[in-house]
Amino acid sequence: MTMQLENDLLLRVANGASVERPPVWLMRQAGRILPQYRALRANFPDFKAFVKNPAAASEATIQPVDELGVDAAIIFSDILVVPEAMGLDYEMIEAKGPKFPTTIEQASDVEQLRSGAEAAASLSYVWEALALTKSNLQGRVPLIGFAGAPWTIFAYMVEGGGSKTFSKARRMLYQQPETSHALLQKITDTTIAYLQGQIKHGADLIQLFDSWAGELTPEQYREFAAPYLAQIAKALPEVPKTVFAKGAWFALEDFAEMPWQVVGLDWNIPPAFARARVGADKALQGNFDPCALYGSAETIRERALEMVRAFGPKHIVNLGHGVYPDTPLEGVRTFVQTIQSVRY
């Protein structure tokens, strides 16, 4: 039996229903901006051990709901659990980010990877964290599950970590297109099985993060990214879904043709530009510049209200990227409270 939600604003907007005010949550809302998160994190010198502890992950997920009163929780995890499940281990280096000691270079490397349900089964710790969080939330707000988009995961697996150019990953698309598609399909199969498990264990909405979408040309995106995003959306009919492809303003028309109920926007995409391309039916999410949260309370309020007016209804308020680690907590609080004071 599904638990009745006290606050279902997010799901109502995602499903096309009218709401009395815009819902608001923040990408990376569970993190270093919260002192209670830093205290919890101190118990886990190894970030991966933190992610793999369902009780700790659940606690981190709920902290911003308690502290900020946001309208949704998003499970605390990492997009790189998927390549690890497929057999490509990674390290999380403090202040530097992820590093893959071994990378994918050729077809034989792809052939050795696990995929689909076999790979996703090793991610049961995320499913456990979701079930525990769902229970602990007691229906206060919806719970968001997530994964990285196939192209973004591909980029890390080939590049070996973050990059200013992702030239190794992009080079593979040109030099080894068949191998690239084989890897992208394995990532897609694993991601679908992983997200199906998230839904079974309590996720009310799924978000896909295509963090490096803007590194591709529009033509490359349509060949090496969009088809796999469409596969994932079609495979998860049970819940509403959000696609957030940072920098991919050129793909909005493609998203309009896929069964994503919500399209996330970075801070460089004007509301009217996005609405004209995704159509009237889909909800839009995001767009607020994360750096605006460094401004004065008055500036934050003015810009937040300006954004809400520009979007109108069918908008889930969020940032155009995740909260930066040194963002002032009071700035975040002012932003959330300003949005929650709005009435349509």
Contacts in CASP RR format, 6 or more apart in sequence:
PFRMAT RR
TARGET T0000
AUTHOR 0000-0000-0000
METHOD contacts of the structure
MODEL  1
MTMQLENDLLLRVANGASVERPPVWLMRQAGRILPQYRALRANFPDFKAF
VKNPAAASEATIQPVDELGVDAAIIFSDILVVPEAMGLDYEMIEAKGPKF
PTTIEQASDVEQLRSGAEAAASLSYVWEALALTKSNLQGRVPLIGFAGAP
WTIFAYMVEGGGSKTFSKARRMLYQQPETSHALLQKITDTTIAYLQGQIK
HGADLIQLFDSWAGELTPEQYREFAAPYLAQIAKALPEVPKTVFAKGAWF
ALEDFAEMPWQVVGLDWNIPPAFARARVGADKALQGNFDPCALYGSAETI
RERALEMVRAFGPKHIVNLGHGVYPDTPLEGVRTFVQTIQSVRY
3 134 0 8 1.000
3 138 0 8 1.000
3 139 0 8 1.000
4 139 0 8 1.000
5 11 0 8 1.000
5 139 0 8 1.000
5 140 0 8 1.000
5 141 0 8 1.000
5 142 0 8 1.000
5 204 0 8 1.000
6 139 0 8 1.000
6 140 0 8 1.000
6 141 0 8 1.000
7 71 0 8 1.000
7 140 0 8 1.000
7 141 0 8 1.000
7 142 0 8 1.000
8 142 0 8 1.000
9 19 0 8 1.000
9 21 0 8 1.000
9 22 0 8 1.000
9 23 0 8 1.000
9 71 0 8 1.000
10 23 0 8 1.000
10 25 0 8 1.000
10 71 0 8 1.000
10 72 0 8 1.000
10 141 0 8 1.000
10 142 0 8 1.000
10 144 0 8 1.000
10 204 0 8 1.000
10 205 0 8 1.000
10 316 0 8 1.000
11 142 0 8 1.000
11 204 0 8 1.000
11 205 0 8 1.000
11 240 0 8 1.000
12 18 0 8 1.000
12 19 0 8 1.000
13 19 0 8 1.000
13 22 0 8 1.000
13 23 0 8 1.000
13 262 0 8 1.000
13 283 0 8 1.000
13 313 0 8 1.000
13 314 0 8 1.000
13 315 0 8 1.000
13 316 0 8 1.000
14 205 0 8 1.000
14 240 0 8 1.000
14 242 0 8 1.000
14 261 0 8 1.000
14 262 0 8 1.000
14 283 0 8 1.000
14 316 0 8 1.000
15 240 0 8 1.000
15 261 0 8 1.000
16 261 0 8 1.000
16 281 0 8 1.000
16 283 0 8 1.000
16 314 0 8 1.000
18 313 0 8 1.000
18 344 0 8 1.000
19 313 0 8 1.000
19 344 0 8 1.000
20 343 0 8 1.000
20 344 0 8 1.000
21 339 0 8 1.000
21 340 0 8 1.000
21 342 0 8 1.000
21 343 0 8 1.000
21 344 0 8 1.000
22 308 0 8 1.000
22 311 0 8 1.000
22 312 0 8 1.000
22 313 0 8 1.000
22 315 0 8 1.000
22 316 0 8 1.000
22 317 0 8 1.000
22 339 0 8 1.000
22 342 0 8 1.000
22 344 0 8 1.000
23 71 0 8 1.000
23 72 0 8 1.000
23 316 0 8 1.000
23 317 0 8 1.000
24 70 0 8 1.000
24 71 0 8 1.000
24 316 0 8 1.000
24 317 0 8 1.000
24 318 0 8 1.000
24 335 0 8 1.000
24 336 0 8 1.000
24 339 0 8 1.000
24 340 0 8 1.000
25 70 0 8 1.000
25 71 0 8 1.000
25 72 0 8 1.000
25 73 0 8 1.000
25 74 0 8 1.000
25 144 0 8 1.000
25 316 0 8 1.000
25 317 0 8 1.000
25 318 0 8 1.000
26 64 0 8 1.000
26 68 0 8 1.000
26 70 0 8 1.000
26 318 0 8 1.000
26 319 0 8 1.000
26 322 0 8 1.000
26 323 0 8 1.000
26 332 0 8 1.000
26 336 0 8 1.000
27 74 0 8 1.000
27 244 0 8 1.000
27 318 0 8 1.000
27 319 0 8 1.000
27 320 0 8 1.000
27 321 0 8 1.000
27 322 0 8 1.000
27 323 0 8 1.000
28 322 0 8 1.000
28 323 0 8 1.000
29 64 0 8 1.000
29 68 0 8 1.000
29 70 0 8 1.000
29 74 0 8 1.000
29 323 0 8 1.000
29 332 0 8 1.000
30 37 0 8 1.000
30 60 0 8 1.000
30 61 0 8 1.000
30 63 0 8 1.000
30 64 0 8 1.000
30 74 0 8 1.000
30 76 0 8 1.000
31 37 0 8 1.000
31 38 0 8 1.000
31 41 0 8 1.000
31 60 0 8 1.000
31 63 0 8 1.000
31 64 0 8 1.000
31 323 0 8 1.000
31 325 0 8 1.000
32 38 0 8 1.000
32 41 0 8 1.000
32 325 0 8 1.000
32 326 0 8 1.000
33 323 0 8 1.000
33 325 0 8 1.000
33 327 0 8 1.000
33 328 0 8 1.000
33 329 0 8 1.000
33 332 0 8 1.000
34 63 0 8 1.000
34 64 0 8 1.000
34 67 0 8 1.000
34 329 0 8 1.000
35 329 0 8 1.000
36 63 0 8 1.000
36 67 0 8 1.000
37 60 0 8 1.000
37 63 0 8 1.000
40 56 0 8 1.000
40 59 0 8 1.000
40 60 0 8 1.000
40 63 0 8 1.000
41 50 0 8 1.000
41 60 0 8 1.000
43 50 0 8 1.000
43 56 0 8 1.000
44 50 0 8 1.000
44 53 0 8 1.000
44 56 0 8 1.000
46 92 0 8 1.000
47 78 0 8 1.000
47 92 0 8 1.000
47 94 0 8 1.000
48 92 0 8 1.000
50 56 0 8 1.000
50 57 0 8 1.000
50 60 0 8 1.000
51 57 0 8 1.000
51 76 0 8 1.000
51 77 0 8 1.000
51 78 0 8 1.000
51 81 0 8 1.000
51 125 0 8 1.000
52 125 0 8 1.000
53 125 0 8 1.000
54 125 0 8 1.000
54 128 0 8 1.000
54 129 0 8 1.000
54 132 0 8 1.000
55 132 0 8 1.000
57 75 0 8 1.000
57 76 0 8 1.000
57 77 0 8 1.000
57 125 0 8 1.000
57 126 0 8 1.000
57 129 0 8 1.000
57 133 0 8 1.000
58 76 0 8 1.000
58 129 0 8 1.000
58 132 0 8 1.000
58 133 0 8 1.000
58 136 0 8 1.000
60 76 0 8 1.000
61 73 0 8 1.000
61 74 0 8 1.000
61 75 0 8 1.000
61 76 0 8 1.000
61 129 0 8 1.000
61 133 0 8 1.000
61 143 0 8 1.000
62 73 0 8 1.000
62 133 0 8 1.000
62 136 0 8 1.000
62 137 0 8 1.000
64 70 0 8 1.000
64 73 0 8 1.000
65 73 0 8 1.000
65 137 0 8 1.000
65 140 0 8 1.000
65 141 0 8 1.000
68 332 0 8 1.000
68 333 0 8 1.000
68 336 0 8 1.000
69 336 0 8 1.000
69 340 0 8 1.000
70 141 0 8 1.000
70 336 0 8 1.000
71 141 0 8 1.000
71 142 0 8 1.000
71 340 0 8 1.000
72 141 0 8 1.000
72 142 0 8 1.000
72 143 0 8 1.000
72 144 0 8 1.000
72 205 0 8 1.000
73 133 0 8 1.000
73 137 0 8 1.000
73 141 0 8 1.000
73 142 0 8 1.000
73 143 0 8 1.000
73 144 0 8 1.000
74 143 0 8 1.000
74 144 0 8 1.000
74 145 0 8 1.000
74 146 0 8 1.000
74 207 0 8 1.000
75 126 0 8 1.000
75 129 0 8 1.000
75 130 0 8 1.000
75 133 0 8 1.000
75 143 0 8 1.000
75 144 0 8 1.000
75 145 0 8 1.000
75 146 0 8 1.000
75 198 0 8 1.000
75 203 0 8 1.000
76 129 0 8 1.000
77 126 0 8 1.000
77 129 0 8 1.000
77 146 0 8 1.000
78 92 0 8 1.000
79 146 0 8 1.000
79 147 0 8 1.000
79 148 0 8 1.000
79 152 0 8 1.000
79 153 0 8 1.000
79 209 0 8 1.000
79 211 0 8 1.000
80 90 0 8 1.000
80 92 0 8 1.000
80 98 0 8 1.000
80 153 0 8 1.000
80 156 0 8 1.000
81 123 0 8 1.000
81 126 0 8 1.000
82 119 0 8 1.000
82 123 0 8 1.000
82 147 0 8 1.000
82 148 0 8 1.000
82 153 0 8 1.000
82 187 0 8 1.000
82 190 0 8 1.000
82 191 0 8 1.000
82 194 0 8 1.000
83 90 0 8 1.000
83 100 0 8 1.000
83 153 0 8 1.000
83 156 0 8 1.000
83 157 0 8 1.000
83 187 0 8 1.000
84 90 0 8 1.000
85 114 0 8 1.000
85 119 0 8 1.000
85 120 0 8 1.000
85 122 0 8 1.000
85 123 0 8 1.000
85 190 0 8 1.000
85 194 0 8 1.000
86 113 0 8 1.000
86 114 0 8 1.000
86 115 0 8 1.000
86 119 0 8 1.000
86 186 0 8 1.000
86 187 0 8 1.000
86 190 0 8 1.000
87 113 0 8 1.000
87 114 0 8 1.000
87 119 0 8 1.000
88 100 0 8 1.000
88 102 0 8 1.000
88 103 0 8 1.000
88 104 0 8 1.000
88 113 0 8 1.000
88 157 0 8 1.000
89 100 0 8 1.000
89 101 0 8 1.000
89 102 0 8 1.000
90 98 0 8 1.000
90 99 0 8 1.000
90 100 0 8 1.000
90 101 0 8 1.000
90 156 0 8 1.000
90 161 0 8 1.000
91 98 0 8 1.000
91 99 0 8 1.000
91 100 0 8 1.000
91 101 0 8 1.000
92 98 0 8 1.000
92 99 0 8 1.000
93 99 0 8 1.000
97 161 0 8 1.000
97 162 0 8 1.000
98 156 0 8 1.000
98 160 0 8 1.000
98 161 0 8 1.000
98 162 0 8 1.000
99 160 0 8 1.000
99 161 0 8 1.000
100 156 0 8 1.000
100 157 0 8 1.000
100 160 0 8 1.000
100 161 0 8 1.000
103 109 0 8 1.000
103 157 0 8 1.000
103 158 0 8 1.000
103 159 0 8 1.000
103 160 0 8 1.000
103 168 0 8 1.000
104 110 0 8 1.000
104 113 0 8 1.000
104 157 0 8 1.000
104 158 0 8 1.000
104 172 0 8 1.000
104 183 0 8 1.000
105 158 0 8 1.000
106 176 0 8 1.000
106 179 0 8 1.000
107 176 0 8 1.000
107 178 0 8 1.000
107 179 0 8 1.000
107 182 0 8 1.000
110 179 0 8 1.000
110 182 0 8 1.000
110 183 0 8 1.000
110 186 0 8 1.000
113 119 0 8 1.000
113 183 0 8 1.000
113 186 0 8 1.000
114 190 0 8 1.000
115 186 0 8 1.000
115 187 0 8 1.000
115 189 0 8 1.000
115 190 0 8 1.000
116 186 0 8 1.000
116 189 0 8 1.000
116 190 0 8 1.000
116 192 0 8 1.000
116 193 0 8 1.000
117 193 0 8 1.000
119 190 0 8 1.000
119 193 0 8 1.000
119 194 0 8 1.000
120 190 0 8 1.000
120 193 0 8 1.000
120 194 0 8 1.000
120 196 0 8 1.000
120 197 0 8 1.000
123 194 0 8 1.000
126 194 0 8 1.000
126 198 0 8 1.000
127 197 0 8 1.000
127 198 0 8 1.000
127 200 0 8 1.000
127 201 0 8 1.000
128 201 0 8 1.000
130 143 0 8 1.000
130 145 0 8 1.000
130 198 0 8 1.000
130 201 0 8 1.000
130 202 0 8 1.000
130 203 0 8 1.000
131 201 0 8 1.000
131 202 0 8 1.000
133 143 0 8 1.000
134 143 0 8 1.000
134 201 0 8 1.000
134 202 0 8 1.000
137 143 0 8 1.000
142 204 0 8 1.000
142 205 0 8 1.000
143 202 0 8 1.000
143 203 0 8 1.000
143 204 0 8 1.000
143 205 0 8 1.000
144 203 0 8 1.000
144 204 0 8 1.000
144 205 0 8 1.000
144 206 0 8 1.000
144 207 0 8 1.000
145 195 0 8 1.000
145 198 0 8 1.000
145 203 0 8 1.000
145 205 0 8 1.000
145 206 0 8 1.000
145 207 0 8 1.000
146 206 0 8 1.000
146 207 0 8 1.000
146 208 0 8 1.000
146 209 0 8 1.000
147 191 0 8 1.000
147 194 0 8 1.000
147 195 0 8 1.000
147 198 0 8 1.000
147 206 0 8 1.000
147 208 0 8 1.000
147 209 0 8 1.000
148 191 0 8 1.000
148 208 0 8 1.000
148 209 0 8 1.000
148 210 0 8 1.000
148 211 0 8 1.000
149 208 0 8 1.000
149 209 0 8 1.000
149 210 0 8 1.000
149 211 0 8 1.000
149 213 0 8 1.000
149 225 0 8 1.000
149 228 0 8 1.000
149 229 0 8 1.000
149 232 0 8 1.000
149 243 0 8 1.000
149 245 0 8 1.000
150 184 0 8 1.000
150 187 0 8 1.000
150 188 0 8 1.000
150 191 0 8 1.000
150 225 0 8 1.000
150 228 0 8 1.000
150 229 0 8 1.000
150 232 0 8 1.000
151 184 0 8 1.000
151 210 0 8 1.000
151 212 0 8 1.000
151 213 0 8 1.000
151 216 0 8 1.000
151 221 0 8 1.000
151 224 0 8 1.000
151 225 0 8 1.000
151 228 0 8 1.000
152 209 0 8 1.000
152 210 0 8 1.000
152 211 0 8 1.000
152 212 0 8 1.000
152 213 0 8 1.000
153 187 0 8 1.000
153 191 0 8 1.000
154 169 0 8 1.000
154 180 0 8 1.000
154 183 0 8 1.000
154 184 0 8 1.000
154 187 0 8 1.000
154 224 0 8 1.000
155 162 0 8 1.000
155 163 0 8 1.000
155 166 0 8 1.000
155 169 0 8 1.000
155 212 0 8 1.000
155 215 0 8 1.000
156 162 0 8 1.000
157 183 0 8 1.000
157 187 0 8 1.000
158 168 0 8 1.000
158 169 0 8 1.000
158 172 0 8 1.000
158 183 0 8 1.000
159 166 0 8 1.000
159 168 0 8 1.000
159 169 0 8 1.000
160 168 0 8 1.000
163 169 0 8 1.000
165 215 0 8 1.000
166 212 0 8 1.000
166 215 0 8 1.000
169 215 0 8 1.000
170 215 0 8 1.000
170 216 0 8 1.000
170 220 0 8 1.000
172 179 0 8 1.000
172 180 0 8 1.000
173 180 0 8 1.000
173 216 0 8 1.000
173 220 0 8 1.000
173 224 0 8 1.000
180 224 0 8 1.000
181 224 0 8 1.000
184 224 0 8 1.000
184 228 0 8 1.000
185 228 0 8 1.000
187 228 0 8 1.000
188 228 0 8 1.000
188 231 0 8 1.000
188 232 0 8 1.000
191 232 0 8 1.000
192 231 0 8 1.000
192 232 0 8 1.000
192 235 0 8 1.000
192 236 0 8 1.000
195 203 0 8 1.000
195 206 0 8 1.000
195 232 0 8 1.000
195 235 0 8 1.000
195 236 0 8 1.000
196 235 0 8 1.000
196 236 0 8 1.000
198 206 0 8 1.000
199 206 0 8 1.000
199 236 0 8 1.000
199 238 0 8 1.000
199 239 0 8 1.000
203 239 0 8 1.000
204 239 0 8 1.000
205 239 0 8 1.000
205 240 0 8 1.000
205 241 0 8 1.000
205 242 0 8 1.000
205 262 0 8 1.000
206 236 0 8 1.000
206 239 0 8 1.000
206 240 0 8 1.000
206 241 0 8 1.000
206 242 0 8 1.000
207 241 0 8 1.000
207 242 0 8 1.000
207 243 0 8 1.000
207 244 0 8 1.000
208 229 0 8 1.000
208 232 0 8 1.000
208 241 0 8 1.000
208 242 0 8 1.000
208 243 0 8 1.000
208 244 0 8 1.000
209 244 0 8 1.000
210 225 0 8 1.000
210 229 0 8 1.000
210 243 0 8 1.000
210 244 0 8 1.000
210 245 0 8 1.000
210 246 0 8 1.000
210 248 0 8 1.000
211 246 0 8 1.000
212 246 0 8 1.000
213 221 0 8 1.000
213 225 0 8 1.000
213 245 0 8 1.000
213 246 0 8 1.000
213 247 0 8 1.000
213 248 0 8 1.000
213 251 0 8 1.000
214 221 0 8 1.000
214 245 0 8 1.000
214 246 0 8 1.000
214 247 0 8 1.000
214 248 0 8 1.000
216 224 0 8 1.000
216 225 0 8 1.000
216 248 0 8 1.000
218 250 0 8 1.000
218 251 0 8 1.000
221 248 0 8 1.000
221 250 0 8 1.000
221 251 0 8 1.000
221 254 0 8 1.000
222 251 0 8 1.000
222 254 0 8 1.000
225 245 0 8 1.000
225 248 0 8 1.000
225 251 0 8 1.000
226 251 0 8 1.000
226 254 0 8 1.000
226 258 0 8 1.000
229 243 0 8 1.000
229 245 0 8 1.000
229 255 0 8 1.000
229 258 0 8 1.000
229 260 0 8 1.000
230 257 0 8 1.000
230 258 0 8 1.000
233 241 0 8 1.000
233 243 0 8 1.000
233 258 0 8 1.000
233 259 0 8 1.000
233 260 0 8 1.000
234 258 0 8 1.000
234 259 0 8 1.000
237 259 0 8 1.000
240 261 0 8 1.000
240 262 0 8 1.000
241 259 0 8 1.000
241 260 0 8 1.000
241 261 0 8 1.000
241 262 0 8 1.000
242 260 0 8 1.000
242 261 0 8 1.000
242 262 0 8 1.000
242 263 0 8 1.000
242 264 0 8 1.000
242 285 0 8 1.000
242 316 0 8 1.000
243 255 0 8 1.000
243 258 0 8 1.000
243 260 0 8 1.000
243 262 0 8 1.000
243 263 0 8 1.000
243 264 0 8 1.000
244 263 0 8 1.000
244 264 0 8 1.000
244 265 0 8 1.000
244 285 0 8 1.000
245 251 0 8 1.000
245 255 0 8 1.000
245 264 0 8 1.000
246 266 0 8 1.000
246 320 0 8 1.000
246 321 0 8 1.000
247 266 0 8 1.000
247 268 0 8 1.000
247 269 0 8 1.000
249 268 0 8 1.000
249 269 0 8 1.000
249 273 0 8 1.000
252 263 0 8 1.000
252 269 0 8 1.000
252 274 0 8 1.000
252 277 0 8 1.000
252 278 0 8 1.000
253 277 0 8 1.000
253 278 0 8 1.000
255 263 0 8 1.000
255 278 0 8 1.000
255 282 0 8 1.000
256 263 0 8 1.000
256 277 0 8 1.000
256 278 0 8 1.000
256 279 0 8 1.000
256 282 0 8 1.000
260 282 0 8 1.000
261 282 0 8 1.000
261 283 0 8 1.000
262 282 0 8 1.000
262 283 0 8 1.000
262 284 0 8 1.000
262 285 0 8 1.000
262 316 0 8 1.000
263 274 0 8 1.000
263 278 0 8 1.000
263 282 0 8 1.000
263 283 0 8 1.000
263 284 0 8 1.000
263 285 0 8 1.000
264 284 0 8 1.000
264 285 0 8 1.000
264 286 0 8 1.000
264 287 0 8 1.000
264 318 0 8 1.000
264 320 0 8 1.000
265 271 0 8 1.000
265 274 0 8 1.000
265 284 0 8 1.000
265 285 0 8 1.000
265 286 0 8 1.000
265 287 0 8 1.000
265 320 0 8 1.000
266 287 0 8 1.000
266 320 0 8 1.000
266 321 0 8 1.000
267 287 0 8 1.000
267 288 0 8 1.000
267 289 0 8 1.000
267 290 0 8 1.000
267 319 0 8 1.000
267 320 0 8 1.000
267 321 0 8 1.000
269 287 0 8 1.000
270 310 0 8 1.000
271 284 0 8 1.000
271 287 0 8 1.000
271 307 0 8 1.000
271 310 0 8 1.000
271 311 0 8 1.000
271 315 0 8 1.000
272 310 0 8 1.000
274 284 0 8 1.000
274 287 0 8 1.000
275 284 0 8 1.000
275 311 0 8 1.000
278 284 0 8 1.000
280 314 0 8 1.000
282 314 0 8 1.000
283 314 0 8 1.000
283 315 0 8 1.000
283 316 0 8 1.000
284 311 0 8 1.000
284 314 0 8 1.000
284 315 0 8 1.000
284 316 0 8 1.000
285 315 0 8 1.000
285 316 0 8 1.000
285 317 0 8 1.000
285 318 0 8 1.000
286 315 0 8 1.000
286 316 0 8 1.000
286 317 0 8 1.000
286 318 0 8 1.000
286 319 0 8 1.000
286 320 0 8 1.000
287 307 0 8 1.000
287 311 0 8 1.000
287 318 0 8 1.000
287 319 0 8 1.000
287 320 0 8 1.000
288 303 0 8 1.000
288 304 0 8 1.000
288 307 0 8 1.000
288 317 0 8 1.000
288 318 0 8 1.000
288 319 0 8 1.000
288 320 0 8 1.000
288 335 0 8 1.000
289 303 0 8 1.000
289 319 0 8 1.000
289 320 0 8 1.000
290 319 0 8 1.000
290 320 0 8 1.000
290 321 0 8 1.000
290 322 0 8 1.000
290 323 0 8 1.000
290 324 0 8 1.000
290 327 0 8 1.000
291 324 0 8 1.000
292 299 0 8 1.000
292 300 0 8 1.000
292 303 0 8 1.000
293 300 0 8 1.000
293 319 0 8 1.000
293 323 0 8 1.000
293 324 0 8 1.000
293 327 0 8 1.000
293 328 0 8 1.000
293 331 0 8 1.000
293 332 0 8 1.000
293 335 0 8 1.000
294 327 0 8 1.000
294 328 0 8 1.000
294 331 0 8 1.000
295 331 0 8 1.000
297 330 0 8 1.000
297 331 0 8 1.000
297 334 0 8 1.000
300 331 0 8 1.000
300 334 0 8 1.000
300 335 0 8 1.000
300 338 0 8 1.000
301 334 0 8 1.000
301 338 0 8 1.000
304 317 0 8 1.000
304 335 0 8 1.000
304 338 0 8 1.000
304 339 0 8 1.000
305 338 0 8 1.000
305 342 0 8 1.000
307 317 0 8 1.000
308 315 0 8 1.000
308 317 0 8 1.000
308 339 0 8 1.000
308 342 0 8 1.000
312 344 0 8 1.000
313 344 0 8 1.000
317 339 0 8 1.000
323 332 0 8 1.000
END
